[in-house]
Amino acid sequence: MSLPCGTANYSYEQDMATIRTRLQWALFVAFLLFLAAFPLLFPSRYYISIANLIGITVIIVTGLNILTGYCGQLSIGHAGFVAVGAYTSAILTGKAGMPFLVGLLAAGFAAGLVGLVFGIPSLRVRGFYLAISTIAAQFIIIYVINHWSRLTGGFVGIDVPLASIGGFVFRSEMSQFYLIFAVAGICVFFARNIARTRLGRAFAAIRDNDLAAEVMGINLFYYKLVAFFIGCFMAGIAGSLLAHWTGSITTEHFTLGDSILYVGMVIIGGLGNILGPIFGVVAIRLLDVGVTRLSPTLQSTLPGLSLGFTTGVAPMVFGLVIILFLIFEPRGLAHRWAIFKASYRLWPFPY
């Protein structure tokens, strides 16, 4: 593995370290400082809310990347597992009066356990057929939520109290920003380390050739279920943050279109790469914001276009971007970043 000139590995700890050189530390500290100062640099509630949505989506897509990018198990119903986490946290904190941290962890475990149930078919089916089963999970979860109205509020939805830790209530967008990105950082760090363990190597072996992996002694059923649990656990954590951030939730927050959007973010960012979800989420969310703000201008410039056409520009652009990436850069933005790093020797690892 290539290292910057003058840098060598003299111990196992050095070989496994993510940050090695002074330049890398400087860039990392600069990024943390920018993240900490973001609400001060962009005090508008609009920009902070966009950043909060990006942070929540990073957690969702990071979990999906572990499931799909590393283990090769395609899921097109991930928004359903986000809904499980959101409603679990909302019910525990709003109706049962439990602390936010209890609701947060319970949301992750509830979504993970539901993911285990719908991950069982992965032993027998794969690819397109597994995708169909996860779509079924999306519709089943949403159906149960809508019709279990005594507990979930049904089609009306449910109000969610503000998140609080130790008496401190996260009331403002700024305070929620630090909460969301702290959790997102923990999830990314967790995923980063999973990828380098025996578990991560087993995931990669299953993704590349599950028959060969089974011959090598890898328990396919066990590792596939673990991948489903981890991916859905992160979806549940993100669902809890989403519920407490928005203040009220309905099943309209968790549509099949959102599930497809998450898959697109993984593809655009780069499958099987730790930075892929971050690049994909930031690119798509900012693209969505740009297209949404451009739509009124497009309508005024071209008055002959119907209102329905301009409101549908965002999905059209998203679909076009997916097609272009599949054709010209199937390895995603993370691959472009790896090439840039290699050219300027910024970082020793390709992820």
N, C-alpha and C positions, 0 to 999 in steps of 0.2 A: 504494500500500500504506500503511495507516494506521500512524502513529507516535505515541508519547506526546506530549502537548502540550509544545512547546518544543524538540522534537528534530527535526533536519533532516539531510538527507544533503548533504555538501559534497564528497565524493569517492567513487570507485568502491569503495574499501576500506570506507568507512562503510556504503555501500549493501549490501554483501555481508556485513557483520559480523553475527554471531548475537547477541552480547551488546553492548549499546549504553550503557544508562543505569546510574547508580549502583545503583538498585534491582535491576536485572537482575544486576549483578555480585554484589550482596549475596546475592540468592537463590541464585545459582549456587555461590558460595563456601560458603553455609550447607548446600547439598545435598551438596557434596563433603566437608565436615566431618562431616555426619551419616553419610555412607557410610563414611568412614574410621573413625568411632567406633562403627559398628554392632556389631561383634563385642564391644566393651567394654560397650556399653549393654545388649546381649542376649547374655550369655556362654553361654547354654545351647546345647549342641551341636545340639539339635533345631531351634532357630530359625536358627542359622547354616547348617545343612544346607538348610533351606527357601530361604534367601537364595541359597545356591550354585546350587540347582536353578533358581531364578528367573533368575540371571545367565546360566547356560548356555542356558536356553530363550529369553532375549532375543536371544542371538546367532542362534539357529536361526530365530526368527520375523522378525528383522530381514532376514536373507537371503531368506526367503520373501516378505517385503513388497516387496523390490526386484523379485523375479520376478513376483509376482502383483499387488501393489498398484500398482507403477509401470509394469511392462511388460504387465500383463494376461494373463500366461501361468499358468493355473491348474495347481497341482501338489498332488496328494493322495497323493504317495508320498515326501514329504520325509524321513520317518524312515529310509527306505532309504539316502538319501545321508548322513545322520548316522551310520548303521551303517558305511558305507564309511570315513568318517573315523576312527571309533572303532577299527575293526579294523586299519586301516593304521598308526595310531599305536601300537597295542598290539603289533603284529608287529615294527615297526621298533625300538621301545624295549625290548620284552621279549625277543624272539628274536634280533634283529640287534645289540642293545646300542648303538643309536644314541642321541644326546642327545635330551632332551625337545623342545627347540625344533625340531630336525630333524624329529622325528615330528609335531609340531604343524603345521608348514608342509606337510610331505608329505601329511598327512591332508587339508588343505584342497585341495591340487592334485589328489589322487587323487579326492576327491569331485567336484571341479569337472570333471575329465575324464570321469568317469562321467556327470555331468549333461549334458555336451556330447553324448554318445552318445544319451541319451534325450530330448535337446532337439531332435534333428533332425526328428522328426515335427511339431514346432510350425510348420514352414513350410507343411505341407499341412492340418493339422487345428487346430481351436481349440475353446475352450469345453469342452463336455461330452466331446467326443471326445479332446481333449488330456488331460483329467482321467483318462480311462480308461487312456491310455497311461502316465501317471505312476503309476497304481495298479499297472499291469503291472511297472513298474520296481521298485516296492516288493517284489513277490513274487519277481521274478527275482533281485534282490540278496540277499534273505533265503535263497532256495533255494541260491544259490551258496555263501553263507557256511556254511550248515548242512551241505552235502555236500562242501565242500573241507576236510575235517576235519584233514588232515595239516598244513595251514597255519593254519586258524582255530580248531581245536578242535571244530568241528562243533556238535552240539547241547549239548555240555558247556560250551562257552565257552572263554575264555582269561583268564588272570591278567594284570594290567597293573601295572607298577612305578609307584611314586610319581613325580610330576613333580619335576624338579630343574633348577635353573639356576645355573651357576657353582659347583657344590658345595653350594648351599643346597637342601635337600630340603623340599618342601611336605608335611609329615607331618600337621599338624593341620587341622581344619576352618577355623580362623581364617586360617592361612597360605594355604590354598586359596581362601578367600574373596577375598583381595586379588589373587591371580593371576587368578581367574575374572573379577572385575569390572574389572581392568585391561584384559584382552582384550576384554571386552564394551564398555568405553568406547571402545577403538580401533575396534571394528567399527561402533558407532553413529556415531562421528565420520566414519568412512569413508563410511558410507551417507548421512550428512547432506550431505557434499560431492559425492557422486555425483549426488544429486538436483538439484543446481544447475549441473551441467555440461551440455555438449552431449549427452553420453551419456544423462543423466537426462531431458533434453527429448525425445530420440529415443524413449526408453522410454515417456514419457507420450503421445507422438503415436501410437505403435503401439497402446497401450492404448485410446485414445479412438477411433481409426479407422485400422486398419492399411492399408486400401486408399488412403485419402487420404495417409497417411504415405509409402506407396510411390510415389505420384504426385509427391510433393514431393522424391523422390530418396533417401529413407531405405532403406537395404539391410535389408529385414526379416529375412532369414536371419542376417545377421551380428549384428544387435542382439539378436535373440531368443536366439541362442547365447551371446552375452556375458551376457545376463540370467541364463540357466541356469547359466553358469559361476560368476558372482558369487554367486548364491543358494546353489548347491551348495557352493561354496568355504567360505562361512560355516557351512553345515551341517557340513562336514567338520571345521572348526576346533572347533565346539561338540562334535562327536563325540569328538574327541581329549581335550578337557577333561573330558567326561563319563566317558570310559574311565579316565583317571588319577584322577578323583575317586572313582569307585565301587571301583576296585581290581580288578574282574573284570567281564566283560561276556558276555552271551549274546544271542541274537537276540530274547529276550523283552523286552529293553530298547528294541526298535525295532519296534513293532507298527503295523499300519494305524490302530488307534485313536489312536496318538500323532500320526500324520500328519493325521488329521481334527482332532485337538485343536489342532494348530498353525494350521490354516486358520481354525478358530473364534477363536483368539486374534487373528489378523489382522483378522477381521471385527469383533470386539468392540472392539478397540483403534482401528481406523480404517484402511482401505485407503489406500495412497499417502500416508502421513503418517509422518514420522520418529518421532514420539512414540507413534504407534499401537501398535507392537509392545510397547513398554515398558508402556503402560497395559493392553493386553490380557493380557500375560503375568502381570503383578502381580495383576490382577483375578481371572483364572481360577485361578492357583495358590493365592491366598489363599482363594478360594471353595472350591476342592477341599479345602484343609486344614480349613476350617470345617465343611464337610459331613462329612468323614471323622471329625472329632472329635465331631460331633453324632449320628452314626449309632448308637453304643452307647447314648446317652441316649434316642434315639427308640425303640430296641429295648426298653429297660427301662420306658419310659413306656407303650408300646403293645405289650405282650407277645403280643398276638394276631397281630402281623405276623410273617411268616416271616423267617428270617435272610437269605435270598436277596433279599428286598425291600429290607431296610435297606442291604445292601451295594451295591445298585444305585441308591441314592439319588443318588450323585454324578453318574453319567451322565445321570440324569433331570433333575437341576438344570441341568447344563451344556446339555442340549438345550433346556430351557425358556428359559434365558438367551439363547441364540442366537436363538430365535424372537422373544423380546421385543425384542431389539436390532434385528433385521431389520424389525420393525414400527414401533417407536417411535423408534429412533435408528440408521438404516442407515449413517450416516457415522461411527459409533463414538464411543468416549470422547474421542478426540482432538478431535472437533468440539465436544463439551461444554466441553473445556478452552479451545478457541479462543474460544468465546462468553464464558467466564469472564474470559479475558485482555482481551478487547475491553471488557468491562464495567468492569474495574478498571485498564485500561491498564498491565498488568504487562509485556507483551512486544510487540515490534513486529511479529513475524512469526506467521502462522497455523499454523506447524508447529514 
